[in-house]
Amino acid sequence: MRIVPNKILCGLAVLFSSVAFANPGPPPPPVPVLPGLPIDDGICFLLAAAIAYGSYKMYQLKVNKKAPM
């Protein structure tokens, strides 16, 4: 039984090409964080405005309530 050298060369080529392409490159650079943009800076102001608007709407509903006939 004779081993064909062509099959051996193809097998080695597949083996070495998979090793060559499996090597990962360097990781991408990190994304810079934008300075001066805190998330919770105006929460107290927003909460106070929401309470004021809610109480204003409740007052309007109470004043504009129609009397039953």
C-alpha positions in Angstrom: 0.0 0.0 0.0 1.5 3.3 -1.1 0.9 6.6 0.6 0.4 9.4 -1.8 2.6 12.4 -1.0 0.0 14.8 -2.3 -2.4 13.9 0.6 0.3 14.4 3.2 1.2 17.8 1.8 -2.4 18.9 1.7 -2.9 17.7 5.3 0.2 19.6 6.5 -0.9 22.7 4.6 -4.3 22.7 6.3 -2.7 22.1 9.7 -0.2 25.0 9.4 -2.7 27.4 7.8 -5.2 26.9 10.7 -2.4 27.6 13.2 -1.4 30.7 11.3 -4.9 32.2 11.2 -5.8 31.2 14.8 -3.3 33.7 16.2 -5.3 36.8 17.3 -4.1 40.3 16.9 -3.8 42.9 19.6 -7.1 44.0 21.2 -8.7 47.2 20.0 -8.0 50.4 22.0 -10.5 51.2 24.8 -13.3 53.6 24.1 -12.6 57.0 25.8 -15.0 58.0 28.5 -16.5 61.4 28.0 -15.5 63.6 30.9 -18.0 65.9 32.6 -21.2 64.0 31.9 -22.4 62.5 35.2 -25.7 60.7 35.1 -27.2 61.8 38.4 -26.3 65.5 38.5 -29.8 66.9 38.1 -31.9 64.3 39.9 -32.9 66.5 42.8 -34.0 69.3 40.5 -35.9 66.9 38.3 -37.6 65.3 41.4 -38.6 68.8 42.8 -40.0 69.8 39.4 -42.0 66.6 39.1 -43.5 67.1 42.6 -44.3 70.7 41.8 -46.0 69.8 38.4 -47.9 67.0 40.0 -49.3 69.2 42.8 -50.2 71.9 40.2 -52.1 69.4 38.1 -53.9 68.0 41.2 -54.9 71.6 42.2 -56.2 72.2 38.7 -58.3 69.1 38.8 -59.7 70.0 42.2 -60.6 73.6 41.1 -62.1 72.7 37.7 -64.2 69.9 39.1 -67.8 70.2 38.0 -70.6 70.1 40.5 -73.1 67.2 40.2 -76.5 68.2 38.9 
